[in-house]
Amino acid sequence: MPTPDWTELTRFALELAEASAKEIMPHFRNDIPVDVKAGVVWDPVTEGDRAGERVMRAMIEERFPDHGIHGEEYGTKPSRSGLTWVLDPVDGTRAFISGMPTWATLIGLNFEGRPKVGVMNQPFVGETFYGNPDGAWSRYRGAERKLATRAGRPLAEATFTTTAPELYRSEAEKAVFNKLRLATQLTRYGGDAYFFCVLAAGQVDLALDAHLQPYDIAPLIPIIEGAGGVVTTWDRGEAAQGGNVIAAGSRALHEEALAVITPA
């Protein structure tokens, strides 16, 4: 099939972000019911999550009926075109229900399984990050700027980020986290998807998370890679399917970090 028009599709992804924000924001910092999904870990969900995904799915099905959809709240619709949208209406629901503006809406587009377009939108703050094969950008208060990671910083001087230490459940996972925490200069917590975008903006150097789903990370890959960063699983695999993920501002730093966490 012909190469998709990534500029047009990026524009549409940004439209999805705007539409979902209108559905989600009325639920933020309001006294809303919180449901809990069935599973091993406590996994909250709100009507904000559901409403945000519903409007995005409806827009995709109207504009691109042959595109697939994989969403956190309403499952998977198979693709007939090789293009699949990956949706997480509220990444960081724990932050959302706590009134903290570190949650975000994640919107990705995969082509034949590989992430090509990604958007992270934080409507309360008014900041958007997005990427495609041509690069990565941010928008804030009407200003747009091209993103570039912070290259050339060694591991010992790096700022290391992770969502929370309790993400690391096994002793082996805890050991990976602690090795990087001790090998770097500064560790910051609580960012969810935001940390990966701040990495793309050149403000931090490493981001580590565990037990991610595809919709948690696939939309962020075009932003990280478009800014010059590297993102893989801890064992150097493809990150688009989730799992245990590490991102770095440069290939050299990525290799240095993996050398620390990989058993000899």
C-alpha positions as CSV (number, residue, x, y, z in Angstrom):
1,M,0.0,0.0,0.0
2,P,1.2,3.6,-0.5
3,T,3.0,5.4,2.3
4,P,0.4,7.0,4.6
5,D,0.4,10.8,4.8
6,W,1.9,11.2,8.3
7,T,1.3,15.0,8.4
8,E,-2.4,14.5,7.8
9,L,-2.6,11.7,10.3
10,T,-0.7,13.7,12.9
11,R,-3.1,16.6,12.4
12,F,-6.0,14.2,13.0
13,A,-4.4,12.8,16.1
14,L,-4.2,16.3,17.5
15,E,-7.9,16.7,16.7
16,L,-8.5,13.6,18.7
17,A,-6.6,15.1,21.6
18,E,-8.7,18.2,21.6
19,A,-12.0,16.3,21.4
20,S,-11.0,13.9,24.2
21,A,-10.0,16.8,26.5
22,K,-13.5,18.3,26.3
23,E,-14.9,15.0,27.6
24,I,-12.3,14.4,30.2
25,M,-11.7,17.8,31.8
26,P,-15.2,18.1,33.4
27,H,-14.3,15.0,35.5
28,F,-10.9,16.3,36.7
29,R,-10.8,17.7,40.3
30,N,-14.4,16.9,40.7
31,D,-16.0,14.4,43.2
32,I,-16.4,11.5,40.7
33,P,-17.0,7.8,41.3
34,V,-14.0,5.6,40.9
35,D,-14.4,2.0,39.7
36,V,-11.7,-0.7,40.0
37,K,-10.9,-3.1,37.2
38,A,-10.6,-6.7,37.9
39,G,-7.0,-7.9,38.2
40,V,-4.0,-8.5,40.4
41,V,-3.2,-4.9,41.1
42,W,-5.5,-2.0,42.0
43,D,-6.4,-0.4,38.7
44,P,-8.8,2.5,39.0
45,V,-11.0,3.8,36.1
46,T,-13.4,6.8,35.9
47,E,-16.1,8.1,33.6
48,G,-13.4,10.5,32.3
49,D,-11.4,7.6,31.0
50,R,-14.5,6.1,29.3
51,A,-15.8,9.3,27.8
52,G,-12.5,10.3,26.4
53,E,-12.0,7.0,24.6
54,R,-15.6,6.9,23.3
55,V,-15.3,10.2,21.5
56,M,-11.9,9.3,20.0
57,R,-13.2,5.9,18.8
58,A,-16.3,7.6,17.2
59,M,-14.1,10.1,15.3
60,I,-11.7,7.4,14.0
61,E,-14.6,5.2,12.9
62,E,-16.2,8.1,11.0
63,R,-13.0,9.4,9.3
64,F,-11.1,6.2,8.9
65,P,-13.4,3.2,9.0
66,D,-10.8,0.8,7.8
67,H,-8.3,1.7,10.6
68,G,-8.0,-0.6,13.6
69,I,-8.3,0.6,17.2
70,H,-6.7,-0.7,20.4
71,G,-8.0,1.2,23.4
72,E,-7.5,0.7,27.2
73,E,-11.2,0.9,28.0
74,Y,-13.0,-0.6,25.0
75,G,-10.7,-3.2,23.6
76,T,-9.6,-3.9,20.0
77,K,-11.2,-3.4,16.6
78,P,-9.2,-5.2,13.9
79,S,-7.5,-3.1,11.1
80,R,-8.2,-3.6,7.4
81,S,-5.5,-1.1,6.4
82,G,-2.4,-1.9,8.4
83,L,-3.0,1.2,10.4
84,T,-4.1,0.9,14.1
85,W,-4.8,3.6,16.6
86,V,-3.6,3.0,20.1
87,L,-5.6,5.0,22.8
88,D,-5.1,5.6,26.5
89,P,-7.6,8.4,27.3
90,V,-6.2,8.9,30.9
91,D,-2.7,7.6,31.4
92,G,-2.0,8.0,35.1
93,T,-5.5,7.5,36.5
94,R,-4.1,7.4,40.0
95,A,-2.8,11.0,39.5
96,F,-6.1,12.0,37.9
97,I,-8.2,10.9,40.8
98,S,-5.7,12.6,43.2
99,G,-6.1,15.9,41.4
100,M,-2.5,15.9,40.2
101,P,-1.9,17.2,36.6
102,T,0.7,14.5,35.7
103,W,-1.9,12.4,33.9
104,A,-2.2,12.6,30.1
105,T,-4.1,11.4,27.1
106,L,-2.0,9.2,24.9
107,I,-2.8,8.7,21.2
108,G,-0.7,6.6,18.9
109,L,-0.9,5.3,15.3
110,N,0.9,2.1,14.4
111,F,1.6,1.1,10.8
112,E,2.0,-2.7,10.4
113,G,2.8,-2.9,14.1
114,R,5.3,-0.1,14.3
115,P,4.5,3.2,16.1
116,K,4.6,6.1,13.5
117,V,2.6,8.9,15.1
118,G,2.3,9.7,18.8
119,V,0.6,12.4,20.9
120,M,0.7,13.1,24.6
121,N,-1.8,15.8,25.7
122,Q,-2.2,17.3,29.2
123,P,-5.2,19.6,28.8
124,F,-5.1,21.0,32.4
125,V,-1.6,22.3,32.0
126,G,-2.2,23.1,28.3
127,E,0.9,21.2,27.0
128,T,1.0,18.8,24.1
129,F,3.9,16.7,22.8
130,Y,3.7,14.9,19.4
131,G,6.0,13.0,17.0
132,N,6.0,11.3,13.6
133,P,8.7,10.2,11.1
134,D,9.7,13.8,10.5
135,G,10.5,14.7,14.1
136,A,9.0,15.6,17.4
137,W,7.5,18.9,18.8
138,S,5.7,20.4,21.8
139,R,3.0,23.1,22.0
140,Y,2.5,25.3,25.1
141,R,0.6,28.5,25.4
142,G,0.4,28.9,21.6
143,A,4.1,28.4,21.0
144,E,5.5,25.3,19.1
145,R,9.0,24.1,19.3
146,K,11.0,21.2,17.9
147,L,12.2,18.7,20.5
148,A,15.7,17.4,21.0
149,T,17.0,15.1,23.7
150,R,19.9,16.0,25.9
151,A,22.8,14.1,24.4
152,G,26.3,13.6,25.7
153,R,25.6,13.3,29.4
154,P,27.2,10.3,31.1
155,L,25.2,8.0,33.4
156,A,26.9,9.3,36.5
157,E,25.5,12.8,35.7
158,A,22.1,11.7,34.5
159,T,18.7,12.6,35.8
160,F,16.8,9.3,36.2
161,T,13.0,9.1,36.3
162,T,10.4,6.5,37.1
163,T,6.7,6.6,38.0
164,A,7.0,4.8,41.4
165,P,9.3,2.3,43.2
166,E,6.3,0.0,43.9
167,L,6.0,-0.7,40.2
168,Y,8.9,-3.1,40.6
169,R,7.3,-6.2,42.0
170,S,10.0,-8.9,41.8
171,E,13.4,-8.8,43.5
172,A,15.0,-8.8,40.1
173,E,13.0,-5.8,39.0
174,K,13.7,-4.0,42.3
175,A,17.4,-4.6,41.7
176,V,17.3,-3.0,38.2
177,F,15.6,0.1,39.6
178,N,18.1,0.4,42.5
179,K,21.1,-0.1,40.2
180,L,20.0,2.8,38.1
181,R,19.0,4.9,41.0
182,L,22.5,4.5,42.6
183,A,24.3,4.9,39.2
184,T,22.7,8.3,38.4
185,Q,23.0,11.8,39.9
186,L,19.3,12.6,40.5
187,T,16.1,10.5,40.7
188,R,12.6,11.9,40.2
189,Y,9.2,10.1,40.7
190,G,5.6,10.4,39.8
191,G,5.6,11.4,36.2
192,D,3.8,8.6,34.3
193,A,3.9,9.4,30.6
194,Y,5.1,12.9,31.2
195,F,8.6,11.8,32.1
196,F,9.1,10.2,28.7
197,C,8.1,13.5,27.0
198,V,10.2,15.6,29.3
199,L,13.1,13.3,28.3
200,A,12.3,14.1,24.6
201,A,12.4,17.8,25.5
202,G,15.9,17.4,26.9
203,Q,15.1,18.0,30.5
204,V,15.9,14.5,31.9
205,D,18.1,11.7,30.6
206,L,16.6,8.3,31.6
207,A,13.1,7.0,32.1
208,L,12.3,3.5,33.5
209,D,9.0,1.8,34.0
210,A,7.7,-1.8,34.4
211,H,4.6,-3.8,33.4
212,L,3.5,-1.3,30.8
213,Q,0.7,-2.1,28.3
214,P,1.0,-1.3,24.6
215,Y,-1.2,1.8,25.0
216,D,1.0,3.1,27.8
217,I,4.1,3.3,25.6
218,A,3.4,2.9,21.9
219,P,2.1,6.6,21.6
220,L,5.3,7.8,23.3
221,I,7.8,6.1,21.0
222,P,7.5,8.5,18.0
223,I,8.0,11.4,20.4
224,I,11.1,9.9,22.0
225,E,12.6,8.7,18.7
226,G,11.6,11.8,16.8
227,A,13.6,13.9,19.4
228,G,16.7,11.7,19.0
229,G,16.1,9.3,21.9
230,V,16.1,5.6,22.2
231,V,13.5,3.4,23.8
232,T,13.5,-0.4,24.2
233,T,12.6,-3.1,26.6
234,W,15.1,-3.9,29.3
235,D,16.4,-6.8,27.2
236,R,16.8,-4.6,24.1
237,G,13.5,-5.7,22.5
238,E,10.8,-3.7,20.7
239,A,9.0,-1.5,23.3
240,A,5.7,-1.1,21.3
241,Q,4.1,-4.1,22.9
242,G,4.8,-2.9,26.4
243,G,6.5,-4.8,29.3
244,N,9.5,-3.4,31.1
245,V,10.7,-0.3,29.3
246,I,13.8,2.0,29.4
247,A,14.2,5.2,27.4
248,A,17.4,7.3,27.1
249,G,18.3,10.6,25.6
250,S,21.1,9.1,23.5
251,R,22.2,5.7,22.2
252,A,25.4,6.0,24.2
253,L,23.5,6.6,27.5
254,H,21.1,3.8,26.6
255,E,24.0,1.4,26.2
256,E,25.6,2.6,29.4
257,A,22.4,2.1,31.4
258,L,21.8,-1.4,29.9
259,A,25.3,-2.4,30.9
260,V,24.5,-1.5,34.5
261,I,21.2,-3.4,34.7
262,T,22.1,-6.5,32.5
263,P,23.5,-9.4,34.4
264,A,27.1,-10.3,33.4
